Amino acid sequence: LAVGDRIYTEPHPDQASGLLVLAGVYLRTGQFARADSLAHRSLEIARRVRGGGEDAVGQALSTLGVFAGTVGRADEALNYHQQALGMFKGSNAPKPSRIATAMDNVAISLSGVGRFDEADSVYRQAIPLKLEAYGPKNPATLLTMNNYARMKIFVGDVAGAEALYRDGLAGRRAALGDSSDQAAVPLSDMARCA
């Protein structure tokens, strides 16, 4: 990061990205204040980047949303994730994978604040985008399906959850084989449906 600060005379997306990587490390190691500080610094740099900074701003907002959700600030997380989604959709070159992931984050946040009908609608839009961007066997697609199924269980839609778990299990088995530990994740979640 220090080298990047010396190399670039103007704000650059690489600086913002480097800060986000380090913020992610701090987030995963429980150093929330450091993670928050670096993510905000990344956002400031990304907003000053000339042309094409939408992705960098969106990534910084998304990281701040994950941070806020991790520390229990659900409304703040939702706000950051909605802003990130807007940035990714408004990008000069929108990427379906980024949009789909941002939609998943928005849906998780909506669920976290009890807005389940809205979350359901967002999940219904996110899953086809994930399928288009990643395919049916990709862990990112399967994670979104699993998140949606968990929300369905929470709101009492056991049949809907079970269908999603079955699809997710089929995708995991196709990608990883029956003996993979990862194939057991939807199985354990499906047991909640019984």
Secondary structure, 3 states (H helix, E strand, C coil): CHHHHHHCCCCCHHHHHHHHHHHHHHHHCCCHHHHHHHHHHHHHHHHHCCCCCHHHHHHHHHHHHHHHHHCCCHHHHHHHHHHHHHHHHCCCCCCHHHHHHHHHHHHHHHHHCCCHHHHHHHHHHHHHHHHHHHCCCCHHHHHHHHHHHHHHHHCCCHHHHHHHHHHHHHHHHHHHCCCCHHHHHHHHHHHHHC
